[in-house]
Amino acid sequence: MTSVKLLARWLQMQQLRYDKALSQAMLARQEFQKQQQQLDYLQQVQSDYDCAEGTTMKSVALAGRKNFQQFVQDMSDKQSLQVQQVEEKWKNLTEKLTAEKKKLQSIEKLLDRQVKKEQKTAYRAEAKTLDEWQAHRHTERTD
């Protein structure tokens, strides 16, 4: 197998790794957005039910509201941690994607150089053969 064929195969394998990294990064981005929306919702609920000391709302006791607020605060804190974890995963996958893209581009350049090198070598060999054939033909005529 020629080096061009090997490089082309290597390029295909790298393309598959890049495509996989792209897919993973996109899924992580979607998961991050979903988690962020949930956090935003919890924070909105928290601000909607924020109450001042000594007030009640529709006969709901202050103690019950405070318990609810604490519950929402705890959920928001946990969701915030979840968002951070998913964001970190997304960032790592994005970095991996960038690295795979750089590898892909370098293999493409290497393959391009190798193709040009082999074309140049083939052209030189063909030119040499043609020159030899013309020289041989010229010698046959003069004999």
C-alpha positions in Angstrom: 0.0 0.0 0.0 1.4 3.4 -0.9 1.9 6.1 1.6 -0.9 8.1 0.0 -3.3 5.3 0.6 -2.1 4.9 4.2 -2.5 8.6 4.8 -5.9 8.6 3.2 -7.0 5.8 5.5 -5.5 7.6 8.5 -7.4 10.7 7.4 -10.7 8.7 7.3 -10.0 7.4 10.8 -9.2 10.9 12.1 -12.4 12.2 10.4 -14.4 9.6 12.4 -12.7 10.7 15.6 -13.5 14.3 14.8 -17.1 13.6 14.0 -17.5 11.7 17.3 -15.9 14.5 19.2 -18.2 17.0 17.5 -21.3 14.9 18.3 -20.2 14.6 22.0 -19.6 18.4 22.2 -23.0 19.2 20.7 -24.7 16.9 23.1 -22.9 18.4 26.1 -23.8 21.9 24.9 -27.5 20.9 24.7 -27.3 19.3 28.2 -25.7 22.5 29.5 -28.4 24.6 28.0 -31.1 22.4 29.5 -29.5 22.5 33.0 -29.0 26.2 32.8 -32.7 26.7 31.9 -33.7 24.6 34.9 -31.5 26.7 37.1 -32.9 29.9 35.7 -36.4 28.6 36.3 -35.6 27.8 40.0 -34.1 31.2 40.5 -37.2 32.8 39.0 -39.4 30.7 41.3 -37.2 31.8 44.2 -37.5 35.5 43.4 -41.3 35.2 42.8 -41.8 33.8 46.3 -39.4 36.0 48.1 -41.2 37.6 51.0 -40.6 40.1 53.6 -40.7 39.3 57.3 -44.1 39.3 58.9 -46.1 39.1 55.6 -48.4 36.3 54.5 -49.8 35.6 51.1 -53.3 34.1 50.6 -53.4 32.8 54.1 -50.1 30.8 53.7 -48.2 30.9 57.0 -44.8 32.6 57.0 -43.2 29.4 58.3 -44.5 27.4 55.4 -43.3 30.0 53.0 -39.9 30.0 54.6 -39.7 26.2 54.3 -40.7 26.5 50.7 -38.1 29.2 50.1 -35.4 27.1 51.7 -36.4 24.1 49.6 -36.2 26.1 46.4 -32.8 27.6 47.6 -31.5 24.1 48.2 -32.7 23.0 44.8 -31.1 26.0 43.2 -27.8 25.3 44.9 -27.8 21.7 43.7 -28.8 22.8 40.2 -26.0 25.3 40.2 -23.5 22.6 41.0 -25.0 20.5 38.2 -24.7 23.3 35.8 -21.1 23.8 36.7 -20.3 20.1 36.2 -22.1 20.0 32.9 -20.3 23.2 31.8 -16.9 21.7 32.7 -17.7 18.6 30.7 -18.8 20.7 27.8 -15.6 22.7 27.9 -13.5 19.6 28.1 -15.3 18.1 25.1 -14.9 21.4 23.2 -11.1 21.3 23.9 -11.0 17.7 22.7 -12.9 18.7 19.5 -10.4 21.5 18.9 -7.5 19.1 19.3 -9.1 16.6 16.9 -9.7 19.3 14.3 -6.1 20.3 14.5 -5.0 16.7 14.0 -7.4 16.4 11.1 -6.1 19.5 9.4 -2.5 18.4 9.9 -3.2 15.0 8.3 -5.0 16.7 5.4 -1.9 18.9 4.8 0.4 15.9 5.1 -1.7 14.0 2.6 -1.8 16.9 0.2 2.0 17.2 0.4 2.5 13.5 -0.1 0.1 13.5 -3.1 2.0 16.4 -4.7 5.4 14.6 -4.0 4.2 11.4 -5.6 2.8 13.3 -8.6 6.1 15.1 -9.0 8.0 11.8 -8.7 5.7 10.2 -11.3 6.0 13.2 -13.6 9.8 13.0 -13.4 9.8 9.3 -14.0 7.5 9.7 -17.0 9.6 12.6 -18.4 12.8 10.5 -17.9 11.2 7.5 -19.7 10.1 9.7 -22.5 13.5 11.3 -22.8 15.1 7.8 -22.9 12.6 6.6 -25.5 13.3 9.7 -27.7 17.1 9.2 -27.3 16.8 5.5 -28.1 14.6 6.3 -31.2 17.1 9.0 -32.3 19.9 6.5 -32.0 18.0 3.9 -34.1 17.4 6.4 -36.9 21.1 7.4 -37.1 22.2 3.8 -37.2 
